[in-house]
Amino acid sequence: MSSIWTSLAVTAVVFAGGLTGLALQRLLPETHLTKDTHAVILLGTGMLSVLASLVLGLQITSAKNAYDATDTAVRNYAAELILLSEVLRDYGARATTARDSLRNFTEQIKHDIWPPSGSQARPYLDSDKAGRALEQVRSDIRALDPQVESDPAKSHALEQLQNEALDINLNLLRQRWILIEKGEPTVQKTVFYILVAWIVTIFASFGLNAPRNGTVVTAFLICSLAIGGAVFLILEMNRPLEGVMRISREPVELALCHMEWKLDPVCDQKAREAGPR
């Protein structure tokens, strides 16, 4: 909701800038409203408009890239969870404890990143509980004994699966910290405030040069709403795990479905859509 209120505040400030320019036409003496003065103001405003457009575009691009990178990190994370679950399943019944620990870890990160509806909690990526759960998964994998005295070939195969599981667990640890880093906001508040100040100045200069009528006021309102919409997109994409545009938890839910020995109807549908188990 903060993104909505911030974007509405920006809309109001920008619109007020345009109205201030219209009001200045009545307050300034005629000597300050000559054609030469208007020409100089338009020249300066044109340069400022180019700068503002460039910075606004860069802010949108930066926020979108960060949003996409976080979305990709979540999907890669879920894929690694599914892969580790499949490797442990191939290991056999002796890996049941490790699979249970993996499922507990997945449920924990789902709860941490996507709190239940109605909860006041915010997404928390760097959870100590989740970190301990992932360490427990690694400990359980290391505790596996792949040696089968009656079948050396099977022992070698199980040892390979154990090493593969440890490698995937290390990737999960790496991906977890990447996700934590990518969850941080990328838009700097100072740049944002300066950008808004530029846009307000531009609208004030527009009002100073525009005729005073209802059409101009309506145009200012529409343009202000467009600027506010751009600000809303920037702020929403800058918080990829919160707000209206938060990243879907579907990949992690699908990973949980793959970890279940018996699928419930919802998981069964998801698993069929994702392909063979």
TORMIDREN-303239 format. One record per residue (C-alpha): residue number from 1; residue in one letter; x, y, z. Coordinates in steps of 0.2 Angstrom, whole numbers. Layout:
{pos NUM&code A&xx X&yy Y&zz Z}
...
//
This chain:
{pos 1&code M&xx 0&yy 0&zz 0}
{pos 2&code S&xx 15&yy 12&zz 3}
{pos 3&code S&xx 18&yy 12&zz -16}
{pos 4&code I&xx 1&yy 17&zz -20}
{pos 5&code W&xx 1&yy 31&zz -7}
{pos 6&code T&xx 18&yy 37&zz -13}
{pos 7&code S&xx 13&yy 37&zz -31}
{pos 8&code L&xx -3&yy 47&zz -27}
{pos 9&code A&xx 8&yy 59&zz -17}
{pos 10&code V&xx 19&yy 62&zz -32}
{pos 11&code T&xx 4&yy 64&zz -43}
{pos 12&code A&xx -2&yy 78&zz -31}
{pos 13&code V&xx 15&yy 86&zz -30}
{pos 14&code V&xx 17&yy 86&zz -49}
{pos 15&code F&xx 0&yy 93&zz -52}
{pos 16&code A&xx 2&yy 106&zz -39}
{pos 17&code G&xx 18&yy 111&zz -48}
{pos 18&code G&xx 8&yy 114&zz -64}
{pos 19&code L&xx -5&yy 124&zz -55}
{pos 20&code T&xx 8&yy 134&zz -47}
{pos 21&code G&xx 15&yy 139&zz -64}
{pos 22&code L&xx -2&yy 145&zz -69}
{pos 23&code A&xx -4&yy 155&zz -53}
{pos 24&code L&xx 13&yy 163&zz -56}
{pos 25&code Q&xx 6&yy 171&zz -72}
{pos 26&code R&xx -5&yy 182&zz -62}
{pos 27&code L&xx 8&yy 186&zz -49}
{pos 28&code L&xx 23&yy 190&zz -59}
{pos 29&code P&xx 25&yy 207&zz -67}
{pos 30&code E&xx 23&yy 209&zz -86}
{pos 31&code T&xx 42&yy 212&zz -88}
{pos 32&code H&xx 45&yy 194&zz -82}
{pos 33&code L&xx 33&yy 187&zz -95}
{pos 34&code T&xx 40&yy 193&zz -111}
{pos 35&code K&xx 43&yy 182&zz -126}
{pos 36&code D&xx 62&yy 182&zz -123}
{pos 37&code T&xx 59&yy 176&zz -105}
{pos 38&code H&xx 47&yy 162&zz -111}
{pos 39&code A&xx 60&yy 156&zz -124}
{pos 40&code V&xx 74&yy 155&zz -111}
{pos 41&code I&xx 62&yy 146&zz -99}
{pos 42&code L&xx 57&yy 134&zz -113}
{pos 43&code L&xx 76&yy 131&zz -117}
{pos 44&code G&xx 80&yy 127&zz -99}
{pos 45&code T&xx 65&yy 116&zz -97}
{pos 46&code G&xx 69&yy 106&zz -113}
{pos 47&code M&xx 86&yy 102&zz -106}
{pos 48&code L&xx 79&yy 97&zz -89}
{pos 49&code S&xx 65&yy 87&zz -98}
{pos 50&code V&xx 78&yy 77&zz -107}
{pos 51&code L&xx 88&yy 73&zz -91}
{pos 52&code A&xx 72&yy 69&zz -81}
{pos 53&code S&xx 66&yy 57&zz -95}
{pos 54&code L&xx 83&yy 49&zz -95}
{pos 55&code V&xx 84&yy 46&zz -77}
{pos 56&code L&xx 65&yy 40&zz -76}
{pos 57&code G&xx 69&yy 28&zz -89}
{pos 58&code L&xx 84&yy 22&zz -81}
{pos 59&code Q&xx 75&yy 20&zz -64}
{pos 60&code I&xx 61&yy 9&zz -73}
{pos 61&code T&xx 74&yy -1&zz -82}
{pos 62&code S&xx 84&yy -4&zz -66}
{pos 63&code A&xx 69&yy -9&zz -56}
{pos 64&code K&xx 63&yy -21&zz -70}
{pos 65&code N&xx 80&yy -29&zz -71}
{pos 66&code A&xx 81&yy -32&zz -52}
{pos 67&code Y&xx 63&yy -39&zz -52}
{pos 68&code D&xx 67&yy -51&zz -66}
{pos 69&code A&xx 83&yy -56&zz -58}
{pos 70&code T&xx 74&yy -60&zz -42}
{pos 71&code D&xx 60&yy -70&zz -51}
{pos 72&code T&xx 74&yy -80&zz -60}
{pos 73&code A&xx 83&yy -83&zz -44}
{pos 74&code V&xx 67&yy -90&zz -36}
{pos 75&code R&xx 63&yy -101&zz -50}
{pos 76&code N&xx 81&yy -108&zz -50}
{pos 77&code Y&xx 80&yy -110&zz -32}
{pos 78&code A&xx 64&yy -121&zz -33}
{pos 79&code A&xx 72&yy -131&zz -47}
{pos 80&code E&xx 87&yy -135&zz -36}
{pos 81&code L&xx 75&yy -140&zz -22}
{pos 82&code I&xx 66&yy -152&zz -34}
{pos 83&code L&xx 82&yy -159&zz -41}
{pos 84&code L&xx 89&yy -162&zz -23}
{pos 85&code S&xx 73&yy -171&zz -19}
{pos 86&code E&xx 74&yy -182&zz -34}
{pos 87&code V&xx 92&yy -187&zz -30}
{pos 88&code L&xx 87&yy -191&zz -12}
{pos 89&code R&xx 73&yy -201&zz -18}
{pos 90&code D&xx 84&yy -211&zz -30}
{pos 91&code Y&xx 95&yy -215&zz -15}
{pos 92&code G&xx 81&yy -224&zz -7}
{pos 93&code A&xx 73&yy -226&zz 10}
{pos 94&code R&xx 89&yy -223&zz 19}
{pos 95&code A&xx 88&yy -205&zz 13}
{pos 96&code T&xx 70&yy -202&zz 21}
{pos 97&code T&xx 77&yy -192&zz 35}
{pos 98&code A&xx 86&yy -180&zz 23}
{pos 99&code R&xx 71&yy -179&zz 12}
{pos 100&code D&xx 60&yy -174&zz 27}
{pos 101&code S&xx 73&yy -161&zz 32}
{pos 102&code L&xx 73&yy -154&zz 14}
{pos 103&code R&xx 54&yy -153&zz 15}
{pos 104&code N&xx 54&yy -144&zz 31}
{pos 105&code F&xx 67&yy -132&zz 24}
{pos 106&code T&xx 56&yy -128&zz 9}
{pos 107&code E&xx 41&yy -125&zz 20}
{pos 108&code Q&xx 51&yy -113&zz 31}
{pos 109&code I&xx 57&yy -103&zz 16}
{pos 110&code K&xx 39&yy -102&zz 9}
{pos 111&code H&xx 33&yy -96&zz 26}
{pos 112&code D&xx 47&yy -83&zz 27}
{pos 113&code I&xx 46&yy -76&zz 10}
{pos 114&code W&xx 27&yy -77&zz 7}
{pos 115&code P&xx 19&yy -75&zz 25}
{pos 116&code P&xx 1&yy -81&zz 27}
{pos 117&code S&xx -13&yy -70&zz 21}
{pos 118&code G&xx -18&yy -57&zz 34}
{pos 119&code S&xx -2&yy -58&zz 43}
{pos 120&code Q&xx 7&yy -42&zz 47}
{pos 121&code A&xx 24&yy -50&zz 44}
{pos 122&code R&xx 35&yy -44&zz 30}
{pos 123&code P&xx 45&yy -56&zz 19}
{pos 124&code Y&xx 61&yy -61&zz 28}
{pos 125&code L&xx 74&yy -69&zz 17}
{pos 126&code D&xx 89&yy -70&zz 30}
{pos 127&code S&xx 80&yy -81&zz 42}
{pos 128&code D&xx 90&yy -90&zz 55}
{pos 129&code K&xx 78&yy -104&zz 56}
{pos 130&code A&xx 79&yy -107&zz 37}
{pos 131&code G&xx 98&yy -107&zz 38}
{pos 132&code R&xx 98&yy -120&zz 52}
{pos 133&code A&xx 86&yy -130&zz 42}
{pos 134&code L&xx 97&yy -130&zz 27}
{pos 135&code E&xx 112&yy -135&zz 37}
{pos 136&code Q&xx 102&yy -149&zz 44}
{pos 137&code V&xx 99&yy -155&zz 26}
{pos 138&code R&xx 117&yy -155&zz 23}
{pos 139&code S&xx 121&yy -165&zz 40}
{pos 140&code D&xx 108&yy -178&zz 35}
{pos 141&code I&xx 116&yy -180&zz 18}
{pos 142&code R&xx 133&yy -182&zz 25}
{pos 143&code A&xx 127&yy -195&zz 38}
{pos 144&code L&xx 121&yy -206&zz 24}
{pos 145&code D&xx 132&yy -222&zz 23}
{pos 146&code P&xx 133&yy -228&zz 5}
{pos 147&code Q&xx 142&yy -244&zz 8}
{pos 148&code V&xx 133&yy -260&zz 4}
{pos 149&code E&xx 144&yy -275&zz 8}
{pos 150&code S&xx 136&yy -287&zz -3}
{pos 151&code D&xx 135&yy -276&zz -18}
{pos 152&code P&xx 151&yy -265&zz -22}
{pos 153&code A&xx 143&yy -258&zz -38}
{pos 154&code K&xx 127&yy -252&zz -28}
{pos 155&code S&xx 139&yy -244&zz -15}
{pos 156&code H&xx 148&yy -234&zz -29}
{pos 157&code A&xx 131&yy -229&zz -36}
{pos 158&code L&xx 125&yy -223&zz -19}
{pos 159&code E&xx 141&yy -214&zz -16}
{pos 160&code Q&xx 139&yy -205&zz -32}
{pos 161&code L&xx 121&yy -200&zz -27}
{pos 162&code Q&xx 127&yy -194&zz -10}
{pos 163&code N&xx 141&yy -183&zz -18}
{pos 164&code E&xx 128&yy -176&zz -31}
{pos 165&code A&xx 116&yy -172&zz -17}
{pos 166&code L&xx 130&yy -163&zz -7}
{pos 167&code D&xx 134&yy -153&zz -23}
{pos 168&code I&xx 116&yy -148&zz -25}
{pos 169&code N&xx 115&yy -143&zz -7}
{pos 170&code L&xx 130&yy -132&zz -9}
{pos 171&code N&xx 121&yy -124&zz -24}
{pos 172&code L&xx 106&yy -121&zz -13}
{pos 173&code L&xx 117&yy -112&zz -1}
{pos 174&code R&xx 124&yy -101&zz -14}
{pos 175&code Q&xx 107&yy -98&zz -22}
{pos 176&code R&xx 100&yy -93&zz -5}
{pos 177&code W&xx 113&yy -79&zz -3}
{pos 178&code I&xx 110&yy -73&zz -20}
{pos 179&code L&xx 92&yy -72&zz -17}
{pos 180&code I&xx 95&yy -63&zz -1}
{pos 181&code E&xx 106&yy -50&zz -10}
{pos 182&code K&xx 94&yy -48&zz -24}
{pos 183&code G&xx 79&yy -45&zz -12}
{pos 184&code E&xx 87&yy -28&zz -7}
{pos 185&code P&xx 80&yy -12&zz -15}
{pos 186&code T&xx 90&yy -5&zz -29}
{pos 187&code V&xx 82&yy 12&zz -31}
{pos 188&code Q&xx 91&yy 26&zz -21}
{pos 189&code K&xx 79&yy 38&zz -12}
{pos 190&code T&xx 90&yy 53&zz -16}
{pos 191&code V&xx 89&yy 50&zz -34}
{pos 192&code F&xx 71&yy 47&zz -33}
{pos 193&code Y&xx 68&yy 64&zz -23}
{pos 194&code I&xx 79&yy 74&zz -36}
{pos 195&code L&xx 69&yy 66&zz -50}
{pos 196&code V&xx 53&yy 71&zz -43}
{pos 197&code A&xx 59&yy 89&zz -40}
{pos 198&code W&xx 65&yy 90&zz -58}
{pos 199&code I&xx 47&yy 85&zz -64}
{pos 200&code V&xx 39&yy 97&zz -53}
{pos 201&code T&xx 50&yy 111&zz -59}
{pos 202&code I&xx 46&yy 106&zz -77}
{pos 203&code F&xx 27&yy 106&zz -74}
{pos 204&code A&xx 28&yy 123&zz -66}
{pos 205&code S&xx 37&yy 130&zz -81}
{pos 206&code F&xx 24&yy 122&zz -92}
{pos 207&code G&xx 10&yy 131&zz -82}
{pos 208&code L&xx 20&yy 147&zz -83}
{pos 209&code N&xx 19&yy 147&zz -102}
{pos 210&code A&xx 2&yy 139&zz -104}
{pos 211&code P&xx -15&yy 148&zz -106}
{pos 212&code R&xx -26&yy 147&zz -91}
{pos 213&code N&xx -41&yy 136&zz -95}
{pos 214&code G&xx -49&yy 119&zz -91}
{pos 215&code T&xx -41&yy 110&zz -105}
{pos 216&code V&xx -23&yy 114&zz -98}
{pos 217&code V&xx -28&yy 109&zz -81}
{pos 218&code T&xx -35&yy 93&zz -87}
{pos 219&code A&xx -19&yy 89&zz -97}
{pos 220&code F&xx -9&yy 93&zz -81}
{pos 221&code L&xx -20&yy 81&zz -71}
{pos 222&code I&xx -18&yy 67&zz -84}
{pos 223&code C&xx 1&yy 69&zz -86}
{pos 224&code S&xx 3&yy 69&zz -67}
{pos 225&code L&xx -7&yy 53&zz -66}
{pos 226&code A&xx 5&yy 46&zz -79}
{pos 227&code I&xx 20&yy 51&zz -69}
{pos 228&code G&xx 12&yy 44&zz -53}
{pos 229&code G&xx 9&yy 27&zz -62}
{pos 230&code A&xx 28&yy 27&zz -68}
{pos 231&code V&xx 33&yy 30&zz -49}
{pos 232&code F&xx 21&yy 16&zz -44}
{pos 233&code L&xx 29&yy 4&zz -56}
{pos 234&code I&xx 46&yy 8&zz -50}
{pos 235&code L&xx 42&yy 6&zz -32}
{pos 236&code E&xx 33&yy -10&zz -34}
{pos 237&code M&xx 46&yy -18&zz -45}
{pos 238&code N&xx 59&yy -12&zz -32}
{pos 239&code R&xx 51&yy -23&zz -19}
{pos 240&code P&xx 49&yy -39&zz -29}
{pos 241&code L&xx 43&yy -50&zz -14}
{pos 242&code E&xx 30&yy -37&zz -8}
{pos 243&code G&xx 16&yy -27&zz -14}
{pos 244&code V&xx 4&yy -29&zz -28}
{pos 245&code M&xx 17&yy -36&zz -41}
{pos 246&code R&xx 26&yy -48&zz -29}
{pos 247&code I&xx 34&yy -63&zz -37}
{pos 248&code S&xx 23&yy -79&zz -37}
{pos 249&code R&xx 26&yy -92&zz -24}
{pos 250&code E&xx 21&yy -105&zz -37}
{pos 251&code P&xx 38&yy -112&zz -40}
{pos 252&code V&xx 41&yy -116&zz -22}
{pos 253&code E&xx 24&yy -124&zz -20}
{pos 254&code L&xx 28&yy -135&zz -35}
{pos 255&code A&xx 44&yy -140&zz -27}
{pos 256&code L&xx 34&yy -145&zz -11}
{pos 257&code C&xx 22&yy -155&zz -22}
{pos 258&code H&xx 37&yy -165&zz -29}
{pos 259&code M&xx 43&yy -169&zz -12}
{pos 260&code E&xx 27&yy -177&zz -6}
{pos 261&code W&xx 27&yy -196&zz -7}
{pos 262&code K&xx 8&yy -195&zz -9}
{pos 263&code L&xx 1&yy -180&zz -19}
{pos 264&code D&xx -15&yy -171&zz -14}
{pos 265&code P&xx -27&yy -166&zz -28}
{pos 266&code V&xx -19&yy -148&zz -30}
{pos 267&code C&xx -1&yy -155&zz -30}
{pos 268&code D&xx -6&yy -168&zz -42}
{pos 269&code Q&xx -13&yy -156&zz -54}
{pos 270&code K&xx 3&yy -145&zz -53}
{pos 271&code A&xx 14&yy -160&zz -55}
{pos 272&code R&xx 4&yy -165&zz -71}
{pos 273&code E&xx 6&yy -148&zz -78}
{pos 274&code A&xx 24&yy -147&zz -74}
{pos 275&code G&xx 28&yy -164&zz -83}
{pos 276&code P&xx 32&yy -182&zz -77}
{pos 277&code R&xx 39&yy -185&zz -60}
//
